Amino acid sequence: MEVVCNMCKEDEQLDKREHCFCVQSSSGGSHYFGVDTEADVTEIVNRLQKSTHQAVIQIESRTFPGKWHGQSVKLVFDLKRGLRLYSATDRSLLWQYRFSFLRGSSDDGYRKIVLLFSASPAGPFDRQELEFTNMQQVLTVMHAFYAAKVAQVDPSFSFDSRFLSV
């Protein structure tokens, strides 16, 4: 579940092969692959996508330690309940949002992530800024949970095969 599969665009290819993709782990490792046909790439991406959804369904939740407003917290991705934030010291619930309330996210590429939540697409927005030492892992898992949740709601939904978390 903690890998990202990127289909390579023409300007991203490392050699002359036409149908290439890169698989990166949340820990930073990367592997470059080439296959014979576009159909092969599509099949691999579809299988990775289905594997991701099955893995998320089986584990149901993941927890990550972090910081929120300077305090130690635990962020939980839960397939049934959405995103929840708990105090790491007394385990009290600080906030909770369904996946459908997530309107956007951004990160600094290192430690900070900003999540925008709203019950309505038009807002108002609740802005939650968190810090993690394992940012790439958190982002990869968040995308995997969000993708699995969308797939549960709409099984015919197809993700852009240029970016796929597994």
C-alpha positions as a Markdown table, in Angstrom:
| # | Residue | x | y | z |
|---|---|---|---|---|
| 1 | Met | 0.0 | 0.0 | 0.0 |
| 2 | Glu | 2.9 | 2.4 | 0.4 |
| 3 | Val | 4.1 | 2.7 | -3.1 |
| 4 | Val | 3.3 | 5.2 | -5.9 |
| 5 | Cys | 3.1 | 4.2 | -9.5 |
| 6 | Asn | 3.8 | 6.9 | -12.0 |
| 7 | Met | 3.4 | 6.3 | -15.7 |
| 8 | Cys | 6.2 | 8.2 | -17.4 |
| 9 | Lys | 5.5 | 10.9 | -19.9 |
| 10 | Glu | 7.7 | 11.1 | -23.0 |
| 11 | Asp | 9.9 | 13.8 | -21.4 |
| 12 | Glu | 10.3 | 11.7 | -18.2 |
| 13 | Gln | 11.5 | 8.5 | -19.9 |
| 14 | Leu | 15.1 | 7.5 | -19.0 |
| 15 | Asp | 15.6 | 5.6 | -22.3 |
| 16 | Lys | 14.0 | 5.0 | -25.7 |
| 17 | Arg | 11.3 | 2.5 | -24.5 |
| 18 | Glu | 7.8 | 3.8 | -25.1 |
| 19 | His | 5.8 | 2.3 | -22.3 |
| 20 | Cys | 7.5 | 3.0 | -19.1 |
| 21 | Phe | 6.5 | 3.6 | -15.5 |
| 22 | Cys | 8.2 | 4.2 | -12.2 |
| 23 | Val | 7.3 | 2.6 | -8.8 |
| 24 | Gln | 8.4 | 4.6 | -5.8 |
| 25 | Ser | 8.2 | 3.5 | -2.2 |
| 26 | Ser | 7.1 | 5.8 | 0.6 |
| 27 | Ser | 10.7 | 5.4 | 2.0 |
| 28 | Gly | 12.2 | 6.9 | -1.1 |
| 29 | Gly | 13.3 | 3.9 | -3.2 |
| 30 | Ser | 12.5 | 3.9 | -6.9 |
| 31 | His | 12.4 | 1.4 | -9.7 |
| 32 | Tyr | 12.0 | 2.1 | -13.4 |
| 33 | Phe | 10.2 | -0.4 | -15.6 |
| 34 | Gly | 9.3 | -0.7 | -19.3 |
| 35 | Val | 6.8 | -3.0 | -21.0 |
| 36 | Asp | 6.0 | -3.9 | -24.6 |
| 37 | Thr | 2.6 | -2.3 | -25.0 |
| 38 | Glu | 0.2 | 0.3 | -23.6 |
| 39 | Ala | -2.2 | -2.5 | -22.8 |
| 40 | Asp | 0.5 | -4.0 | -20.5 |
| 41 | Val | 0.9 | -0.7 | -18.7 |
| 42 | Thr | -2.9 | -0.5 | -18.3 |
| 43 | Glu | -3.1 | -4.0 | -16.9 |
| 44 | Ile | -0.3 | -3.5 | -14.4 |
| 45 | Val | -1.9 | -0.2 | -13.2 |
| 46 | Asn | -5.3 | -1.7 | -12.9 |
| 47 | Arg | -3.9 | -4.6 | -10.9 |
| 48 | Leu | -2.0 | -2.3 | -8.6 |
| 49 | Gln | -5.1 | -0.2 | -8.1 |
| 50 | Lys | -7.2 | -3.2 | -7.1 |
| 51 | Ser | -4.4 | -4.4 | -4.8 |
| 52 | Thr | -4.3 | -1.0 | -3.1 |
| 53 | His | -8.1 | -1.0 | -2.5 |
| 54 | Gln | -8.0 | -4.6 | -1.1 |
| 55 | Ala | -5.1 | -3.7 | 1.2 |
| 56 | Val | -6.9 | -0.7 | 2.5 |
| 57 | Ile | -10.1 | -2.7 | 3.0 |
| 58 | Gln | -8.2 | -5.4 | 4.9 |
| 59 | Ile | -6.3 | -3.0 | 7.3 |
| 60 | Glu | -9.2 | -0.5 | 7.7 |
| 61 | Ser | -7.1 | 2.1 | 9.5 |
| 62 | Arg | -3.6 | 3.5 | 9.8 |
| 63 | Thr | -2.2 | 5.8 | 12.5 |
| 64 | Phe | 0.7 | 8.3 | 12.2 |
| 65 | Pro | 2.3 | 10.3 | 15.0 |
| 66 | Gly | 2.7 | 14.0 | 14.4 |
| 67 | Lys | 2.3 | 17.6 | 15.6 |
| 68 | Trp | -0.7 | 19.9 | 15.5 |
| 69 | His | -0.5 | 23.4 | 17.1 |
| 70 | Gly | 2.7 | 22.3 | 18.8 |
| 71 | Gln | 1.2 | 19.3 | 20.6 |
| 72 | Ser | 1.9 | 15.6 | 20.0 |
| 73 | Val | -1.0 | 14.0 | 18.1 |
| 74 | Lys | -2.0 | 10.8 | 16.3 |
| 75 | Leu | -3.6 | 11.2 | 12.9 |
| 76 | Val | -5.9 | 8.2 | 12.0 |
| 77 | Phe | -7.0 | 7.3 | 8.5 |
| 78 | Asp | -10.1 | 5.1 | 9.0 |
| 79 | Leu | -11.9 | 3.7 | 6.0 |
| 80 | Lys | -15.3 | 3.9 | 7.8 |
| 81 | Arg | -14.9 | 7.0 | 9.9 |
| 82 | Gly | -12.6 | 9.2 | 7.8 |
| 83 | Leu | -9.7 | 11.3 | 9.3 |
| 84 | Arg | -9.5 | 11.7 | 13.0 |
| 85 | Leu | -6.9 | 13.5 | 15.2 |
| 86 | Tyr | -6.2 | 12.4 | 18.7 |
| 87 | Ser | -4.1 | 13.9 | 21.5 |
| 88 | Ala | -1.1 | 11.6 | 21.9 |
| 89 | Thr | -1.0 | 12.3 | 25.7 |
| 90 | Asp | -4.6 | 11.7 | 26.8 |
| 91 | Arg | -6.1 | 10.2 | 23.6 |
| 92 | Ser | -8.9 | 12.7 | 23.4 |
| 93 | Leu | -10.5 | 13.3 | 20.0 |
| 94 | Leu | -9.4 | 16.8 | 18.7 |
| 95 | Trp | -11.2 | 16.7 | 15.4 |
| 96 | Gln | -12.8 | 14.3 | 12.9 |
| 97 | Tyr | -13.8 | 14.7 | 9.2 |
| 98 | Arg | -15.3 | 12.3 | 6.7 |
| 99 | Phe | -13.3 | 11.7 | 3.6 |
| 100 | Ser | -16.0 | 13.5 | 1.6 |
| 101 | Phe | -15.2 | 16.7 | 3.5 |
| 102 | Leu | -11.6 | 16.9 | 2.3 |
| 103 | Arg | -11.6 | 19.6 | -0.3 |
| 104 | Gly | -7.8 | 20.0 | -0.8 |
| 105 | Ser | -4.4 | 19.5 | 0.6 |
| 106 | Ser | -0.9 | 20.9 | 0.1 |
| 107 | Asp | 2.5 | 20.2 | 1.6 |
| 108 | Asp | 5.9 | 21.7 | 1.8 |
| 109 | Gly | 7.6 | 18.5 | 0.6 |
| 110 | Tyr | 9.3 | 18.0 | 4.0 |
| 111 | Arg | 7.3 | 18.0 | 7.2 |
| 112 | Lys | 4.1 | 20.1 | 6.9 |
| 113 | Ile | 0.8 | 19.3 | 5.4 |
| 114 | Val | -2.3 | 21.5 | 5.2 |
| 115 | Leu | -5.7 | 19.9 | 4.9 |
| 116 | Leu | -8.8 | 21.8 | 3.9 |
| 117 | Phe | -12.1 | 20.4 | 5.0 |
| 118 | Ser | -15.7 | 21.6 | 4.4 |
| 119 | Ala | -19.1 | 20.1 | 4.6 |
| 120 | Ser | -20.0 | 22.1 | 1.4 |
| 121 | Pro | -17.9 | 22.4 | -1.8 |
| 122 | Ala | -18.4 | 26.2 | -1.5 |
| 123 | Gly | -17.0 | 26.4 | 2.0 |
| 124 | Pro | -16.4 | 27.7 | 4.6 |
| 125 | Phe | -13.2 | 25.7 | 5.1 |
| 126 | Asp | -11.5 | 24.4 | 8.2 |
| 127 | Arg | -7.8 | 24.6 | 7.7 |
| 128 | Gln | -5.7 | 22.0 | 9.6 |
| 129 | Glu | -1.9 | 22.2 | 9.5 |
| 130 | Leu | 0.0 | 19.1 | 10.7 |
| 131 | Glu | 3.7 | 18.1 | 10.9 |
| 132 | Phe | 5.1 | 14.7 | 10.3 |
| 133 | Thr | 8.6 | 13.3 | 10.3 |
| 134 | Asn | 7.5 | 10.7 | 7.7 |
| 135 | Met | 5.6 | 13.0 | 5.4 |
| 136 | Gln | 5.9 | 10.9 | 2.2 |
| 137 | Gln | 4.5 | 7.9 | 3.9 |
| 138 | Val | 1.6 | 9.9 | 5.3 |
| 139 | Leu | 0.8 | 11.3 | 1.9 |
| 140 | Thr | 1.0 | 8.0 | 0.2 |
| 141 | Val | -1.3 | 6.3 | 2.7 |
| 142 | Met | -3.7 | 9.2 | 2.7 |
| 143 | His | -4.0 | 9.0 | -1.1 |
| 144 | Ala | -4.5 | 5.2 | -0.9 |
| 145 | Phe | -7.3 | 5.5 | 1.7 |
| 146 | Tyr | -9.0 | 8.3 | -0.3 |
| 147 | Ala | -8.8 | 6.3 | -3.5 |
| 148 | Ala | -10.2 | 3.2 | -1.8 |
| 149 | Lys | -13.0 | 5.2 | -0.3 |
| 150 | Val | -14.0 | 6.7 | -3.7 |
| 151 | Ala | -13.8 | 3.3 | -5.3 |
| 152 | Gln | -16.2 | 1.9 | -2.6 |
| 153 | Val | -18.7 | 4.6 | -3.4 |
| 154 | Asp | -18.3 | 4.4 | -7.2 |
| 155 | Pro | -16.8 | 1.1 | -8.3 |
| 156 | Ser | -16.7 | 2.3 | -11.9 |
| 157 | Phe | -14.5 | 5.3 | -11.0 |
| 158 | Ser | -11.2 | 5.1 | -12.7 |
| 159 | Phe | -8.2 | 7.0 | -11.4 |
| 160 | Asp | -5.7 | 8.8 | -13.7 |
| 161 | Ser | -3.2 | 6.1 | -14.3 |
| 162 | Arg | -0.4 | 8.6 | -14.4 |
| 163 | Phe | -0.5 | 8.7 | -10.6 |
| 164 | Leu | -1.6 | 5.7 | -8.5 |
| 165 | Ser | -0.9 | 4.9 | -4.9 |
| 166 | Val | -0.7 | 1.3 | -3.8 |
